[in-house]
Amino acid sequence: MQAVHMVYLAAATTVTTQDAISLIGKGLMIGGGFIGPGIGIGLIGGNYLSAVGRNPEAAKFLGQALVFVAIIELFALLAFASIFIVK
């Protein structure tokens, strides 16, 4: 039989070690899942502003840049939704 370690919180509830490790894993998963989209959106925004600074007529491509931002943001939403799927 496997030993289950219990952690007692101030609210008199018990949390098993497995629950604590699961919570830490979910936090790491969502944190890692948000790093990539954050970098991607920053790169798109920076490069868009650089292009507009060099060529002001490039400002008409804002709609396309926002479509790319939305596609990248989808991966962040998938990372967020995955914490509800993983047990």
GULO-741985 format. One record per atom (N, C-alpha, C): residue in three letters; atom name; x, y, z. Coordinates in nm, 3 decimals. Example, Ala and Ser with C-alpha at 12.3 -4.5 7.8 and 13.67 -1.06 7.14 Angstrom:
! GULO-741985
type: ALA&atom: N&xx: 1.319&yy: -0.569&zz: 0.780 .
type: ALA&atom: CA&xx: 1.230&yy: -0.450&zz: 0.780 .
type: ALA&atom: C&xx: 1.320&yy: -0.330&zz: 0.780 .
type: SER&atom: N&xx: 1.285&yy: -0.225&zz: 0.708 .
type: SER&atom: CA&xx: 1.367&yy: -0.106&zz: 0.714 .
type: SER&atom: C&xx: 1.290&yy: 0.003&zz: 0.787 .
! end
This chain:
! GULO-741985
type: MET&atom: N&xx: 0.083&yy: -0.118&zz: 0.000 .
type: MET&atom: CA&xx: 0.000&yy: 0.000&zz: 0.000 .
type: MET&atom: C&xx: 0.088&yy: 0.125&zz: 0.000 .
type: GLN&atom: N&xx: 0.043&yy: 0.226&zz: -0.070 .
type: GLN&atom: CA&xx: 0.121&yy: 0.348&zz: -0.082 .
type: GLN&atom: C&xx: 0.087&yy: 0.443&zz: 0.032 .
type: ALA&atom: N&xx: 0.189&yy: 0.499&zz: 0.093 .
type: ALA&atom: CA&xx: 0.168&yy: 0.593&zz: 0.202 .
type: ALA&atom: C&xx: 0.126&yy: 0.728&zz: 0.145 .
type: VAL&atom: N&xx: 0.027&yy: 0.789&zz: 0.206 .
type: VAL&atom: CA&xx: -0.021&yy: 0.920&zz: 0.163 .
type: VAL&atom: C&xx: 0.014&yy: 1.019&zz: 0.273 .
type: HIS&atom: N&xx: 0.090&yy: 1.120&zz: 0.237 .
type: HIS&atom: CA&xx: 0.128&yy: 1.223&zz: 0.332 .
type: HIS&atom: C&xx: 0.022&yy: 1.332&zz: 0.331 .
type: MET&atom: N&xx: -0.012&yy: 1.381&zz: 0.447 .
type: MET&atom: CA&xx: -0.115&yy: 1.484&zz: 0.458 .
type: MET&atom: C&xx: -0.051&yy: 1.614&zz: 0.505 .
type: VAL&atom: N&xx: -0.099&yy: 1.722&zz: 0.450 .
type: VAL&atom: CA&xx: -0.055&yy: 1.856&zz: 0.489 .
type: VAL&atom: C&xx: -0.177&yy: 1.926&zz: 0.547 .
type: TYR&atom: N&xx: -0.164&yy: 1.980&zz: 0.666 .
type: TYR&atom: CA&xx: -0.277&yy: 2.046&zz: 0.730 .
type: TYR&atom: C&xx: -0.264&yy: 2.197&zz: 0.712 .
type: LEU&atom: N&xx: -0.369&yy: 2.256&zz: 0.660 .
type: LEU&atom: CA&xx: -0.371&yy: 2.400&zz: 0.639 .
type: LEU&atom: C&xx: -0.442&yy: 2.467&zz: 0.756 .
type: ALA&atom: N&xx: -0.437&yy: 2.598&zz: 0.760 .
type: ALA&atom: CA&xx: -0.498&yy: 2.674&zz: 0.869 .
type: ALA&atom: C&xx: -0.650&yy: 2.659&zz: 0.870 .
type: ALA&atom: N&xx: -0.710&yy: 2.631&zz: 0.757 .
type: ALA&atom: CA&xx: -0.856&yy: 2.621&zz: 0.749 .
type: ALA&atom: C&xx: -0.905&yy: 2.482&zz: 0.785 .
type: ALA&atom: N&xx: -0.819&yy: 2.399&zz: 0.840 .
type: ALA&atom: CA&xx: -0.853&yy: 2.264&zz: 0.883 .
type: ALA&atom: C&xx: -0.895&yy: 2.175&zz: 0.767 .
type: THR&atom: N&xx: -0.838&yy: 2.199&zz: 0.651 .
type: THR&atom: CA&xx: -0.860&yy: 2.111&zz: 0.537 .
type: THR&atom: C&xx: -0.731&yy: 2.036&zz: 0.511 .
type: THR&atom: N&xx: -0.743&yy: 1.920&zz: 0.452 .
type: THR&atom: CA&xx: -0.623&yy: 1.841&zz: 0.425 .
type: THR&atom: C&xx: -0.598&yy: 1.838&zz: 0.275 .
type: VAL&atom: N&xx: -0.472&yy: 1.844&zz: 0.240 .
type: VAL&atom: CA&xx: -0.430&yy: 1.839&zz: 0.101 .
type: VAL&atom: C&xx: -0.325&yy: 1.731&zz: 0.092 .
type: THR&atom: N&xx: -0.343&yy: 1.637&zz: 0.002 .
type: THR&atom: CA&xx: -0.245&yy: 1.531&zz: -0.013 .
type: THR&atom: C&xx: -0.124&yy: 1.583&zz: -0.091 .
type: THR&atom: N&xx: -0.016&yy: 1.509&zz: -0.082 .
type: THR&atom: CA&xx: 0.104&yy: 1.546&zz: -0.155 .
type: THR&atom: C&xx: 0.078&yy: 1.544&zz: -0.305 .
type: GLN&atom: N&xx: -0.004&yy: 1.450&zz: -0.349 .
type: GLN&atom: CA&xx: -0.036&yy: 1.441&zz: -0.491 .
type: GLN&atom: C&xx: -0.111&yy: 1.565&zz: -0.538 .
type: ASP&atom: N&xx: -0.202&yy: 1.615&zz: -0.454 .
type: ASP&atom: CA&xx: -0.274&yy: 1.737&zz: -0.490 .
type: ASP&atom: C&xx: -0.180&yy: 1.858&zz: -0.496 .
type: ALA&atom: N&xx: -0.086&yy: 1.864&zz: -0.404 .
type: ALA&atom: CA&xx: 0.009&yy: 1.976&zz: -0.404 .
type: ALA&atom: C&xx: 0.099&yy: 1.972&zz: -0.526 .
type: ILE&atom: N&xx: 0.148&yy: 1.854&zz: -0.561 .
type: ILE&atom: CA&xx: 0.233&yy: 1.842&zz: -0.679 .
type: ILE&atom: C&xx: 0.154&yy: 1.872&zz: -0.805 .
type: SER&atom: N&xx: 0.028&yy: 1.831&zz: -0.809 .
type: SER&atom: CA&xx: -0.057&yy: 1.861&zz: -0.924 .
type: SER&atom: C&xx: -0.078&yy: 2.012&zz: -0.939 .
type: LEU&atom: N&xx: -0.096&yy: 2.080&zz: -0.829 .
type: LEU&atom: CA&xx: -0.115&yy: 2.225&zz: -0.833 .
type: LEU&atom: C&xx: 0.011&yy: 2.296&zz: -0.880 .
type: ILE&atom: N&xx: 0.127&yy: 2.251&zz: -0.833 .
type: ILE&atom: CA&xx: 0.253&yy: 2.310&zz: -0.877 .
type: ILE&atom: C&xx: 0.273&yy: 2.283&zz: -1.026 .
type: GLY&atom: N&xx: 0.241&yy: 2.161&zz: -1.070 .
type: GLY&atom: CA&xx: 0.255&yy: 2.127&zz: -1.212 .
type: GLY&atom: C&xx: 0.165&yy: 2.210&zz: -1.301 .
type: LYS&atom: N&xx: 0.044&yy: 2.235&zz: -1.255 .
type: LYS&atom: CA&xx: -0.048&yy: 2.318&zz: -1.334 .
type: LYS&atom: C&xx: 0.003&yy: 2.462&zz: -1.343 .
type: GLY&atom: N&xx: 0.059&yy: 2.512&zz: -1.234 .
type: GLY&atom: CA&xx: 0.115&yy: 2.646&zz: -1.236 .
type: GLY&atom: C&xx: 0.232&yy: 2.658&zz: -1.332 .
type: LEU&atom: N&xx: 0.320&yy: 2.558&zz: -1.330 .
type: LEU&atom: CA&xx: 0.433&yy: 2.559&zz: -1.423 .
type: LEU&atom: C&xx: 0.386&yy: 2.545&zz: -1.568 .
type: MET&atom: N&xx: 0.280&yy: 2.465&zz: -1.588 .
type: MET&atom: CA&xx: 0.230&yy: 2.444&zz: -1.724 .
type: MET&atom: C&xx: 0.170&yy: 2.574&zz: -1.780 .
type: ILE&atom: N&xx: 0.092&yy: 2.643&zz: -1.701 .
type: ILE&atom: CA&xx: 0.031&yy: 2.766&zz: -1.753 .
type: ILE&atom: C&xx: 0.136&yy: 2.876&zz: -1.765 .
type: GLY&atom: N&xx: 0.234&yy: 2.879&zz: -1.674 .
type: GLY&atom: CA&xx: 0.341&yy: 2.978&zz: -1.685 .
type: GLY&atom: C&xx: 0.424&yy: 2.957&zz: -1.810 .
type: GLY&atom: N&xx: 0.460&yy: 2.832&zz: -1.835 .
type: GLY&atom: CA&xx: 0.536&yy: 2.801&zz: -1.956 .
type: GLY&atom: C&xx: 0.455&yy: 2.822&zz: -2.082 .
type: GLY&atom: N&xx: 0.325&yy: 2.798&zz: -2.072 .
type: GLY&atom: CA&xx: 0.238&yy: 2.816&zz: -2.187 .
type: GLY&atom: C&xx: 0.214&yy: 2.962&zz: -2.222 .
type: PHE&atom: N&xx: 0.237&yy: 3.052&zz: -2.127 .
type: PHE&atom: CA&xx: 0.218&yy: 3.195&zz: -2.153 .
type: PHE&atom: C&xx: 0.347&yy: 3.264&zz: -2.196 .
type: ILE&atom: N&xx: 0.462&yy: 3.201&zz: -2.174 .
type: ILE&atom: CA&xx: 0.588&yy: 3.264&zz: -2.211 .
type: ILE&atom: C&xx: 0.599&yy: 3.277&zz: -2.363 .
type: GLY&atom: N&xx: 0.570&yy: 3.170&zz: -2.435 .
type: GLY&atom: CA&xx: 0.581&yy: 3.171&zz: -2.581 .
type: GLY&atom: C&xx: 0.492&yy: 3.274&zz: -2.648 .
type: PRO&atom: N&xx: 0.362&yy: 3.275&zz: -2.616 .
type: PRO&atom: CA&xx: 0.276&yy: 3.377&zz: -2.677 .
type: PRO&atom: C&xx: 0.316&yy: 3.520&zz: -2.638 .
type: GLY&atom: N&xx: 0.364&yy: 3.537&zz: -2.516 .
type: GLY&atom: CA&xx: 0.408&yy: 3.671&zz: -2.475 .
type: GLY&atom: C&xx: 0.526&yy: 3.719&zz: -2.559 .
type: ILE&atom: N&xx: 0.621&yy: 3.630&zz: -2.582 .
type: ILE&atom: CA&xx: 0.736&yy: 3.666&zz: -2.666 .
type: ILE&atom: C&xx: 0.691&yy: 3.690&zz: -2.810 .
type: GLY&atom: N&xx: 0.601&yy: 3.604&zz: -2.860 .
type: GLY&atom: CA&xx: 0.554&yy: 3.618&zz: -2.998 .
type: GLY&atom: C&xx: 0.480&yy: 3.748&zz: -3.022 .
type: ILE&atom: N&xx: 0.393&yy: 3.785&zz: -2.929 .
type: ILE&atom: CA&xx: 0.318&yy: 3.910&zz: -2.944 .
type: ILE&atom: C&xx: 0.413&yy: 4.030&zz: -2.935 .
type: GLY&atom: N&xx: 0.511&yy: 4.021&zz: -2.846 .
type: GLY&atom: CA&xx: 0.609&yy: 4.129&zz: -2.837 .
type: GLY&atom: C&xx: 0.690&yy: 4.145&zz: -2.965 .
type: LEU&atom: N&xx: 0.729&yy: 4.033&zz: -3.025 .
type: LEU&atom: CA&xx: 0.804&yy: 4.040&zz: -3.151 .
type: LEU&atom: C&xx: 0.719&yy: 4.098&zz: -3.264 .
type: ILE&atom: N&xx: 0.593&yy: 4.058&zz: -3.271 .
type: ILE&atom: CA&xx: 0.506&yy: 4.112&zz: -3.376 .
type: ILE&atom: C&xx: 0.487&yy: 4.262&zz: -3.357 .
type: GLY&atom: N&xx: 0.459&yy: 4.304&zz: -3.233 .
type: GLY&atom: CA&xx: 0.439&yy: 4.447&zz: -3.208 .
type: GLY&atom: C&xx: 0.563&yy: 4.529&zz: -3.234 .
type: GLY&atom: N&xx: 0.678&yy: 4.477&zz: -3.191 .
type: GLY&atom: CA&xx: 0.803&yy: 4.550&zz: -3.213 .
type: GLY&atom: C&xx: 0.838&yy: 4.562&zz: -3.360 .
type: ASN&atom: N&xx: 0.821&yy: 4.454&zz: -3.433 .
type: ASN&atom: CA&xx: 0.853&yy: 4.458&zz: -3.576 .
type: ASN&atom: C&xx: 0.753&yy: 4.543&zz: -3.654 .
type: TYR&atom: N&xx: 0.627&yy: 4.542&zz: -3.611 .
type: TYR&atom: CA&xx: 0.529&yy: 4.627&zz: -3.677 .
type: TYR&atom: C&xx: 0.563&yy: 4.775&zz: -3.658 .
type: LEU&atom: N&xx: 0.596&yy: 4.811&zz: -3.533 .
type: LEU&atom: CA&xx: 0.632&yy: 4.950&zz: -3.508 .
type: LEU&atom: C&xx: 0.761&yy: 4.990&zz: -3.579 .
type: SER&atom: N&xx: 0.854&yy: 4.898&zz: -3.591 .
type: SER&atom: CA&xx: 0.977&yy: 4.924&zz: -3.666 .
type: SER&atom: C&xx: 0.947&yy: 4.948&zz: -3.814 .
type: ALA&atom: N&xx: 0.857&yy: 4.868&zz: -3.869 .
type: ALA&atom: CA&xx: 0.821&yy: 4.884&zz: -4.010 .
type: ALA&atom: C&xx: 0.749&yy: 5.016&zz: -4.035 .
type: VAL&atom: N&xx: 0.660&yy: 5.053&zz: -3.943 .
type: VAL&atom: CA&xx: 0.588&yy: 5.179&zz: -3.959 .
type: VAL&atom: C&xx: 0.683&yy: 5.297&zz: -3.942 .
type: GLY&atom: N&xx: 0.783&yy: 5.282&zz: -3.855 .
type: GLY&atom: CA&xx: 0.881&yy: 5.389&zz: -3.838 .
type: GLY&atom: C&xx: 0.964&yy: 5.411&zz: -3.964 .
type: ARG&atom: N&xx: 0.997&yy: 5.303&zz: -4.034 .
type: ARG&atom: CA&xx: 1.076&yy: 5.316&zz: -4.157 .
type: ARG&atom: C&xx: 0.989&yy: 5.360&zz: -4.274 .
type: ASN&atom: N&xx: 0.866&yy: 5.306&zz: -4.278 .
type: ASN&atom: CA&xx: 0.778&yy: 5.333&zz: -4.391 .
type: ASN&atom: C&xx: 0.637&yy: 5.360&zz: -4.337 .
type: PRO&atom: N&xx: 0.597&yy: 5.485&zz: -4.324 .
type: PRO&atom: CA&xx: 0.466&yy: 5.517&zz: -4.265 .
type: PRO&atom: C&xx: 0.348&yy: 5.457&zz: -4.341 .
type: GLU&atom: N&xx: 0.366&yy: 5.422&zz: -4.467 .
type: GLU&atom: CA&xx: 0.256&yy: 5.361&zz: -4.542 .
type: GLU&atom: C&xx: 0.230&yy: 5.217&zz: -4.498 .
type: ALA&atom: N&xx: 0.320&yy: 5.160&zz: -4.420 .
type: ALA&atom: CA&xx: 0.300&yy: 5.024&zz: -4.370 .
type: ALA&atom: C&xx: 0.196&yy: 5.018&zz: -4.259 .
type: ALA&atom: N&xx: 0.148&yy: 5.134&zz: -4.215 .
type: ALA&atom: CA&xx: 0.047&yy: 5.138&zz: -4.109 .
type: ALA&atom: C&xx: -0.084&yy: 5.073&zz: -4.152 .
type: LYS&atom: N&xx: -0.105&yy: 5.058&zz: -4.283 .
type: LYS&atom: CA&xx: -0.230&yy: 4.997&zz: -4.331 .
type: LYS&atom: C&xx: -0.233&yy: 4.845&zz: -4.305 .
type: PHE&atom: N&xx: -0.121&yy: 4.787&zz: -4.261 .
type: PHE&atom: CA&xx: -0.116&yy: 4.644&zz: -4.235 .
type: PHE&atom: C&xx: -0.142&yy: 4.610&zz: -4.089 .
type: LEU&atom: N&xx: -0.200&yy: 4.703&zz: -4.013 .
type: LEU&atom: CA&xx: -0.231&yy: 4.678&zz: -3.873 .
type: LEU&atom: C&xx: -0.329&yy: 4.562&zz: -3.858 .
type: GLY&atom: N&xx: -0.426&yy: 4.554&zz: -3.947 .
type: GLY&atom: CA&xx: -0.525&yy: 4.445&zz: -3.940 .
type: GLY&atom: C&xx: -0.459&yy: 4.308&zz: -3.954 .
type: GLN&atom: N&xx: -0.364&yy: 4.297&zz: -4.044 .
type: GLN&atom: CA&xx: -0.294&yy: 4.169&zz: -4.059 .
type: GLN&atom: C&xx: -0.210&yy: 4.137&zz: -3.936 .
type: ALA&atom: N&xx: -0.148&yy: 4.239&zz: -3.878 .
type: ALA&atom: CA&xx: -0.070&yy: 4.216&zz: -3.757 .
type: ALA&atom: C&xx: -0.159&yy: 4.169&zz: -3.643 .
type: LEU&atom: N&xx: -0.279&yy: 4.226&zz: -3.633 .
type: LEU&atom: CA&xx: -0.370&yy: 4.185&zz: -3.526 .
type: LEU&atom: C&xx: -0.422&yy: 4.043&zz: -3.548 .
type: VAL&atom: N&xx: -0.436&yy: 4.001&zz: -3.673 .
type: VAL&atom: CA&xx: -0.474&yy: 3.862&zz: -3.700 .
type: VAL&atom: C&xx: -0.365&yy: 3.768&zz: -3.651 .
type: PHE&atom: N&xx: -0.240&yy: 3.803&zz: -3.675 .
type: PHE&atom: CA&xx: -0.130&yy: 3.719&zz: -3.626 .
type: PHE&atom: C&xx: -0.124&yy: 3.717&zz: -3.474 .
type: VAL&atom: N&xx: -0.153&yy: 3.830&zz: -3.411 .
type: VAL&atom: CA&xx: -0.158&yy: 3.836&zz: -3.266 .
type: VAL&atom: C&xx: -0.268&yy: 3.744&zz: -3.214 .
type: ALA&atom: N&xx: -0.383&yy: 3.743&zz: -3.279 .
type: ALA&atom: CA&xx: -0.494&yy: 3.658&zz: -3.237 .
type: ALA&atom: C&xx: -0.458&yy: 3.511&zz: -3.252 .
type: ILE&atom: N&xx: -0.387&yy: 3.476&zz: -3.358 .
type: ILE&atom: CA&xx: -0.347&yy: 3.337&zz: -3.377 .
type: ILE&atom: C&xx: -0.250&yy: 3.295&zz: -3.267 .
type: ILE&atom: N&xx: -0.156&yy: 3.381&zz: -3.232 .
type: ILE&atom: CA&xx: -0.061&yy: 3.349&zz: -3.125 .
type: ILE&atom: C&xx: -0.132&yy: 3.343&zz: -2.990 .
type: GLU&atom: N&xx: -0.228&yy: 3.429&zz: -2.969 .
type: GLU&atom: CA&xx: -0.302&yy: 3.430&zz: -2.843 .
type: GLU&atom: C&xx: -0.382&yy: 3.302&zz: -2.824 .
type: LEU&atom: N&xx: -0.418&yy: 3.237&zz: -2.933 .
type: LEU&atom: CA&xx: -0.490&yy: 3.110&zz: -2.925 .
type: LEU&atom: C&xx: -0.409&yy: 3.008&zz: -2.847 .
type: PHE&atom: N&xx: -0.277&yy: 3.007&zz: -2.863 .
type: PHE&atom: CA&xx: -0.194&yy: 2.911&zz: -2.792 .
type: PHE&atom: C&xx: -0.194&yy: 2.940&zz: -2.642 .
type: ALA&atom: N&xx: -0.201&yy: 3.066&zz: -2.602 .
type: ALA&atom: CA&xx: -0.213&yy: 3.099&zz: -2.461 .
type: ALA&atom: C&xx: -0.347&yy: 3.052&zz: -2.405 .
type: LEU&atom: N&xx: -0.452&yy: 3.066&zz: -2.481 .
type: LEU&atom: CA&xx: -0.583&yy: 3.019&zz: -2.436 .
type: LEU&atom: C&xx: -0.587&yy: 2.867&zz: -2.426 .
type: LEU&atom: N&xx: -0.518&yy: 2.799&zz: -2.516 .
type: LEU&atom: CA&xx: -0.509&yy: 2.653&zz: -2.507 .
type: LEU&atom: C&xx: -0.433&yy: 2.610&zz: -2.382 .
type: ALA&atom: N&xx: -0.327&yy: 2.682&zz: -2.348 .
type: ALA&atom: CA&xx: -0.253&yy: 2.651&zz: -2.226 .
type: ALA&atom: C&xx: -0.340&yy: 2.674&zz: -2.104 .
type: PHE&atom: N&xx: -0.420&yy: 2.780&zz: -2.106 .
type: PHE&atom: CA&xx: -0.510&yy: 2.807&zz: -1.994 .
type: PHE&atom: C&xx: -0.618&yy: 2.700&zz: -1.983 .
type: ALA&atom: N&xx: -0.674&yy: 2.660&zz: -2.096 .
type: ALA&atom: CA&xx: -0.780&yy: 2.558&zz: -2.093 .
type: ALA&atom: C&xx: -0.727&yy: 2.422&zz: -2.052 .
type: SER&atom: N&xx: -0.600&yy: 2.396&zz: -2.078 .
type: SER&atom: CA&xx: -0.545&yy: 2.265&zz: -2.047 .
type: SER&atom: C&xx: -0.535&yy: 2.240&zz: -1.898 .
type: ILE&atom: N&xx: -0.531&yy: 2.345&zz: -1.815 .
type: ILE&atom: CA&xx: -0.522&yy: 2.321&zz: -1.671 .
type: ILE&atom: C&xx: -0.653&yy: 2.262&zz: -1.617 .
type: PHE&atom: N&xx: -0.762&yy: 2.281&zz: -1.690 .
type: PHE&atom: CA&xx: -0.889&yy: 2.223&zz: -1.647 .
type: PHE&atom: C&xx: -0.904&yy: 2.080&zz: -1.695 .
type: ILE&atom: N&xx: -0.825&yy: 2.042&zz: -1.795 .
type: ILE&atom: CA&xx: -0.833&yy: 1.906&zz: -1.849 .
type: ILE&atom: C&xx: -0.741&yy: 1.812&zz: -1.774 .
type: VAL&atom: N&xx: -0.621&yy: 1.858&zz: -1.742 .
type: VAL&atom: CA&xx: -0.522&yy: 1.775&zz: -1.675 .
type: VAL&atom: C&xx: -0.561&yy: 1.760&zz: -1.528 .
type: LYS&atom: N&xx: -0.552&yy: 1.639&zz: -1.479 .
type: LYS&atom: CA&xx: -0.589&yy: 1.617&zz: -1.338 .
type: LYS&atom: C&xx: -0.471&yy: 1.613&zz: -1.249 .
! end
